[in-house]
Amino acid sequence: MHVAREIDVEVAILGAGMSGLCMGIQLKRRGVEDFILIEKSAGLGGTWWDNRYPGAQVDVPAPAYSFSFAPNPHWTHRFADAPEILAYQQRLARDHGLAPHLRLGHAIVEAAFEAVAGRWRLTLNDGSIVRARFFVCSTGPLSQPRWPDIPGLHDFGGRLLHTARWPAGADLSGLRIGVIGTGSTASQLVPALAQKAAHLALFQRTPNWVLPRVDRHYGRLDRWLMHLPGYARLARGAWVQVLEMGRRGFDEGSLARRLMVRAATAHLRRQVPDPQLRERLTPRYPLGCKRIIYSNDYFPALAQPQCALVTAPIREITPDGVVTADGRAHALDALVCATGFDTTRPLAQLRITGLDGRTLEDAWRGGQRAYLGLTVPGFPNFFLMLGPNTGTGHTSTLLFIEPQVQHALACMQRVRREGRRWISVRADVAAAQAEALQQRLAGSVWSQCSSWYRDPSGRIFAIWPGFTREYVRAVRRPDESAYELA
Ligand code: NAP
């Protein structure tokens, strides 16, 4: 859709993934029609549009991976796969009439707050301008692919792919494939690729904790039940409570943690009878420090004859393949980087300028932080969705998105109600909350290894350390005294 050279809207939302869609829907439910949803990709879906690698699935039970206002009776499995989730998102957009608000294939390159007018001036990649009273950044932490910093990567002569930019229809059947990375993504990708590969070499730097995936096909009875009024909502609520109990698994000495460690250890022992292979797959860091993997087919895939687990570090990549530190050359036709996301420089692709010409990059020089993951002092009328310290290892991110949207909407409403130009979080309140959070995270399980949850200084910027209910309670209704208005 074409964007006019200059338009004025009440709300501009960047990113049409789960949080952007939720924001759009809730605006409409409150009668606000004057908003646009700007999305760089050719379709909506966010991470589920980008991550189309074979085997991509959600790793929390699907009933909890739906919004409270839109339970989904169509899931076919407890752990839904990427196309089903994308279909859910497309249904959400259709049912709530979001199409006229979508601006697909557009990116914001610059955003500057004009204090006198109380408006954001957003410059798009085609040069057009959007002026918006409120700017919602719903790009999430996992949107920029991270390529591994390995000499020779781009000299590789075969097919080079990143899981987060998987080309539609890519077929690696019959090829010698190398996969770099052993996180959640690789654990889903490897079993799917292994089925068709002539040979698959998995380059592992760190062995990870793997728990069984207690999946289940939803049969006719389930589907019938899920169409009964209230049932899908009930199932969602029940799963949310079950997941909430899993939070204890991240606390040293808890029963839940002991059970999780025991289950993961037994899973490895059961699935990998070869003691040497098992030894190489045994994690050396505390469970939960990095994202836990849930899989029943990852370990069995590695034991297949066409698969090899390579634990020697990678020395370089040549036109023909990968050379490891032991001098071995691994000849490859395709190299897949399942190396995750650049989480330490979120929004690096656009320059955001708040009050007094200060950029977000400047504000975050000592590390990214936002009041309850949502608002940043000096950046009025600006809301982050899934911002710093709102990630968890135990539950569905959608449970965090809904209260964030409510919070942002309440702030917007306050500006209108009080006839103000802007609202901004108080610097002292934001600093105190960030400090309390870091104190809580110090010594936690997430501080005991390196992961995408931490920045180069070791500060944990991605994790919410508490229960979901604590976050929801703190965020749903803004504390009016935390904000200043002008
Ligand atoms: P990740 O967890 O960051 O894992 C990246 C992997 O690449 C790690 O094993 C890392 O090793 C390895 N790696 C990176 N650079 C390397 C290098 N230069 N040489 C060798 N190995 C290298 O990324 P991800 O697996 O894409 O997952 C990211 C997040 O996405 C997850 O934590 C999760 O939140 C989300 N996700 C969710 C699902 C789902 O089912 N809902 C699925 C996939 C992903 P080290 O550990 O040694 O750094």
Residues whose N, C-alpha, C, O or C-beta is under 5 A from the ligand:
A	BS01	NAP	Q57 V58 D59 P148 D149 I180 G181 T182 G183 S184 T185 A186 F203 R205 T206 R291 A338 T339 G340 F341 W452
